[in-house]
């Protein structure tokens, strides 16, 4: 039977990742002979990132229970992008998400400075949600 230390070491990448992606780690302990990781995340995308990391460590994850809930009151992490000549929100969305149609995600994160998704200016620093 693996110990808490052994299981924590095995899934350390997941435990370290949680706060880096804007999630809140509630607890990590042994329950029913498995490591239990309980966390709250700001959105489905981040929840999927955590699950993908878990599966990359151990595709069967039979020694882990992950209780990951979505708490939309948590702020989604962002990165900054400075608008360049020729940029559009669609072009920026394609660069960051691989999907030009995801431009509204960027627009909605910047409604404090954008009133129209077609009106961005060179030099503007936009928040790009992860």
C-alpha positions in Angstrom: 0.0 0.0 0.0 1.6 3.3 -1.0 2.0 6.0 1.6 0.8 9.6 1.6 4.4 10.7 0.9 4.8 8.3 -2.1 1.4 9.2 -3.6 2.1 12.9 -3.1 5.4 12.6 -4.8 3.8 10.8 -7.7 1.2 13.4 -8.3 3.3 16.4 -7.2 3.0 18.0 -10.7 -0.8 18.1 -10.3 -0.5 19.5 -6.8 1.9 22.2 -8.0 -0.2 23.0 -11.0 -3.4 23.8 -9.1 -2.5 27.3 -7.8 -0.6 28.1 -11.0 -3.8 27.8 -13.1 -5.9 29.9 -10.7 -7.4 27.0 -8.9 -7.8 26.6 -5.1 -6.4 23.5 -3.5 -8.7 22.5 -0.7 -6.9 19.4 0.6 -4.6 16.5 -0.2 -4.8 13.4 2.0 -5.3 9.6 1.9 -8.9 8.4 1.8 -9.9 4.8 1.1 -6.3 3.9 0.4 -6.1 6.5 -2.4 -4.7 10.0 -2.6 -7.6 12.5 -2.6 -6.9 15.8 -4.2 -9.8 18.2 -3.7 -9.7 21.5 -5.6 -11.9 24.3 -7.0 -11.2 25.7 -10.5 -12.5 28.8 -12.3 -13.7 27.0 -15.4 -14.1 23.8 -17.4 -10.9 24.4 -19.5 -8.8 24.5 -16.3 -10.5 21.4 -14.9 -9.6 19.6 -18.2 -6.0 20.8 -18.0 -5.7 19.3 -14.5 -7.3 16.0 -15.6 -5.0 15.8 -18.6 -2.0 16.2 -16.3 -3.3 13.5 -14.0 -3.7 11.2 -17.0 -0.2 12.0 -18.3 1.2 10.8 -15.0 -0.9 7.6 -14.8 -3.6 6.9 -17.4 -5.4 4.6 -15.0 -5.0 6.8 -11.9 -6.4 3.9 -9.7 -4.5 5.3 -6.7 -6.1 8.7 -7.0 -9.4 10.3 -6.4 -9.7 13.9 -7.8 -12.6 15.9 -6.6 -12.4 19.0 -8.9 -15.4 21.4 -8.8 -16.0 24.5 -10.9 -16.3 27.7 -8.9 -16.9 30.5 -11.3 -16.2 33.1 -8.6 -12.5 32.2 -8.9 -10.7 34.5 -11.4 -9.3 32.7 -14.4 -5.6 33.3 -14.9 -4.6 35.5 -17.8 -1.5 36.4 -19.7 -0.9 39.8 -21.3 -0.5 40.4 -25.0 0.4 43.7 -26.7 -1.5 44.4 -29.9 0.7 44.5 -33.0 0.0 46.1 -36.4 -2.3 43.9 -38.4 -3.7 42.1 -35.3 -7.4 41.3 -34.8 -9.0 39.5 -31.9 -9.5 36.5 -34.2 -5.8 36.4 -35.1 -4.8 36.7 -31.4 -7.3 33.9 -30.6 -5.9 31.7 -33.3 -2.4 32.3 -31.9 -3.3 31.4 -28.3 -6.1 28.9 -28.7 -5.7 27.5 -32.2 -9.2 28.8 -32.9 -10.0 32.2 -34.4 -13.6 31.8 -33.3 -12.5 32.0 -29.7 -12.0 35.8 -30.0 -15.0 36.5 -27.8 -13.1 35.0 -24.8 -10.5 37.7 -25.2 -13.1 40.4 -25.8 -15.0 39.5 -22.7 -11.8 39.5 -20.6 -11.2 43.1 -21.8 -14.6 44.8 -21.6 -13.0 47.3 -19.3 -11.1 48.7 -22.3 -12.9 47.4 -25.3 -16.4 48.3 -26.4 -16.3 46.6 -29.8 -14.4 43.4 -30.7 -13.5 44.9 -34.0 -11.9 48.0 -32.5 -8.5 47.2 -31.0 -5.5 49.5 -31.2 -1.8 48.9 -31.7 0.0 49.0 -28.4 -3.0 48.0 -26.3 -2.2 45.4 -23.7 -4.9 42.8 -23.6 -5.6 40.1 -21.0 -5.7 36.7 -22.7 -7.5 34.1 -20.5 -5.8 30.7 -20.1 
